[in-house]
Amino acid sequence: MLVDAFGHTTTEDIAPAVEVTNSLGRKFGAEVIHIPSPGFAPSAEVAENFLSSRSVSTTLDRARSADVLIVAVGIVGKESLLVTAGYVDPSTMTALVEAGAVGEVFGRYFDAEGREVMPDTLHPISLTLDDLRNARRVIAAAGGAEKEAAVRGALSAGIVDELAIDDSLARALVD
């Protein structure tokens, strides 16, 4: 079974992320479960309603009990997929950068020391950083030297056990 642990409403930019999960499910003959919600709720109250709904909470519980979680580490700034796809507006991203955010996983932002940096305007429907810290095994997939700060932050946050990275990111991390 594959559980996608971050809500999705499909946009042209995010559709490939959903399709990756679906493709892996087909390849391995696994059932795929997506969180039936948007990636971000418009308010804390709406987020709580989603998170407490049976379908979302059950899906997140299944993700929490997984043997392995595979996550993507995202960057901050105007080139972030969450900005280019329209999930995070540029002014919120500017505030995140100014607050010291260096990366994100599942829409949860963190600084170089691994501390959560979440503005009051973002309400992701996903696993939390604490969920990742408490997971049995978390493998982070990342590519490109531009993700160095984000990957270092994720490692400092204690939310990643193993890395699957390309050579340019490996060189950036070692240098």
C-alpha positions in Angstrom: 0.0 0.0 0.0 1.2 3.5 -0.8 -0.2 6.5 1.1 0.3 10.0 -0.2 0.7 11.9 3.0 0.1 15.5 1.7 -3.3 16.6 0.5 -3.6 17.4 -3.2 -6.0 19.3 -5.4 -4.6 18.8 -8.9 -3.1 21.7 -10.8 -0.9 21.3 -13.9 2.2 21.7 -11.7 1.2 19.3 -9.0 -0.4 16.6 -11.1 3.0 15.0 -11.8 3.5 14.5 -8.1 0.2 12.7 -7.8 1.0 10.7 -10.9 4.4 9.6 -9.4 2.5 7.9 -6.5 0.0 6.4 -8.9 2.8 5.1 -11.2 4.6 3.5 -8.2 1.4 1.9 -7.1 0.9 0.3 -10.6 4.6 -0.7 -10.8 4.5 -2.5 -7.5 0.9 -3.7 -7.6 0.1 -1.6 -4.5 -3.1 0.1 -3.5 -2.6 3.9 -3.6 -4.4 6.1 -1.1 -4.4 9.9 -1.4 -5.6 12.3 1.3 -9.0 13.5 0.1 -8.2 17.2 0.7 -6.4 20.2 -0.7 -2.7 20.5 0.2 -3.4 23.7 2.2 -6.6 24.8 3.9 -7.6 28.5 3.8 -7.8 28.8 7.6 -6.8 27.0 10.8 -10.5 26.1 11.4 -10.9 24.6 7.9 -7.6 22.7 8.4 -8.9 21.3 11.7 -12.1 20.2 10.1 -10.2 18.3 7.4 -7.7 16.8 9.8 -10.5 15.6 12.1 -12.6 14.2 9.3 -12.6 10.4 9.2 -11.3 10.0 5.7 -8.3 12.4 6.2 -7.4 11.2 9.8 -7.6 7.6 8.7 -5.3 8.2 5.8 -2.8 10.1 7.9 -2.9 7.3 10.6 -2.1 4.8 7.8 0.9 7.0 6.8 2.0 7.3 10.4 2.1 3.5 10.8 4.1 2.9 7.5 7.3 1.0 7.6 8.9 3.6 5.3 8.0 7.1 4.4 9.5 8.6 1.2 9.5 12.4 1.2 10.6 15.1 -1.2 12.5 18.0 0.3 11.4 21.4 -1.2 13.2 24.7 -1.4 12.1 28.1 -0.3 12.0 31.2 -2.5 10.2 32.2 -5.7 11.3 29.0 -7.5 9.6 26.7 -5.0 7.1 24.4 -6.6 4.6 25.4 -4.0 4.9 29.0 -5.2 5.0 28.3 -8.9 1.9 26.0 -8.5 0.0 28.7 -6.6 -0.2 26.9 -3.3 1.9 29.5 -1.4 1.6 33.1 -2.5 4.9 35.1 -3.0 4.3 37.4 0.0 3.9 34.4 2.3 7.1 32.9 0.8 8.9 36.2 1.4 7.8 36.1 5.0 9.0 32.5 5.3 12.4 33.4 3.9 12.7 36.4 6.2 11.8 34.2 9.2 14.7 31.9 8.3 13.0 29.0 6.5 15.4 27.0 4.4 13.2 24.1 3.2 10.0 22.2 3.5 8.5 18.7 3.6 4.8 18.2 3.1 4.2 22.0 3.2 5.9 22.1 6.7 8.7 24.7 6.7 11.9 24.6 8.8 15.0 26.7 9.4 18.7 25.7 9.2 18.5 24.4 12.8 15.5 22.2 12.0 13.0 24.3 13.9 9.5 24.6 12.4 8.8 28.0 10.7 5.1 28.2 10.0 3.3 31.5 9.4 -0.3 31.8 10.6 -1.4 31.9 7.0 -0.3 28.3 6.1 -2.4 25.3 7.1 -1.1 22.2 5.4 -3.1 19.0 5.4 -0.3 16.5 5.9 1.9 14.7 8.3 3.7 17.0 10.7 7.4 17.3 11.4 6.8 15.4 14.7 5.2 12.6 12.7 8.3 12.4 10.6 10.6 12.4 13.6 8.5 9.6 15.1 8.4 7.5 11.9 10.2 4.2 11.6 12.2 5.2 8.6 12.1 8.3 6.4 13.9 8.4 3.1 14.3 11.9 1.5 14.6 12.2 -2.2 16.2 15.4 -3.5 18.2 16.5 -6.5 20.2 19.6 -7.4 22.8 21.6 -5.5 20.1 24.3 -4.9 18.6 21.9 -2.3 21.7 21.9 -0.1 20.3 24.2 2.6 16.9 22.5 2.6 18.4 19.0 3.0 20.7 20.2 5.7 17.7 21.8 7.5 15.8 18.5 7.1 18.7 16.6 8.6 19.0 19.1 11.5 15.2 18.7 12.1 15.7 15.0 12.6 13.0 14.2 10.0 15.2 12.2 7.6 17.0 8.9 8.2 18.3 8.3 4.7 19.0 10.3 1.6 18.4 9.5 -2.1 20.2 12.3 -3.9 22.0 13.1 -7.1 25.7 13.8 -7.5 25.4 17.6 -7.7 23.6 17.7 -4.3 26.1 15.1 -2.9 29.0 17.3 -3.9 27.3 20.4 -2.4 26.7 18.6 0.9 30.3 17.4 1.1 32.0 20.7 0.2 
